[in-house]
Amino acid sequence: MDWRIMLDGVSLDQLRTFIAASDEGSFSAAARLLRRSQSAVSEMVAGLEARWV
């Protein structure tokens, strides 16, 4: 699948959140880094996951 199609409709904020969660190793650590609640990070990543299921 073409990566441009996969990223269609994905915001920069969603990508930053996903990368932070991946780099930090947890939603809690990503939330601290991004100064957001853990639930906001979790919901953002869940929304991205739902796009490709």
N, C-alpha and C positions, 0 to 999 in steps of 0.2 A: 504494500500500500504506500502511496505517495505521502511523505511527511507533511506536505503542504495541505493536503486534504484533511489529514488527521488533526492539524492545528487550526483548521478553519473554525472560527467562533470561540477559540480559547483566548482568554484575556492575558495580558502581561501579568496582572495580579495573580491569576490562577497559576501561571507558570512559576512565578517567584515563590509562591506558597508551596507548590509541589517540590521544587528544587530545594527549598529550605528544609522541608520535612525529610527529604532524601539525604541531604548533606548532614543534617543534625542527628538523624537516626530516630527521631520521635516527634510526634505532634506537639508534645509539651515543650520540647526544646525549640522547635520551629516557632511556636507561639511566642516564646520569650524573645527570640531573635527578631521577629516581625512586630512585636508589641501588640499582639492580638490574644484573644482567648483561645484556649486549646480547642474548645468546641467549634470556633470559627474556622480554625485550620482543618480540623477533622471534616467538617461539612464541605469545605472547599475541595479537599482531596476526594471525598465521596462523590461530589458532583462530577469531577473529572473521570473517576472510575465508571460512573454510570453512563458516560458518553460512549464507552467502548465495550459495553457488555451486551 
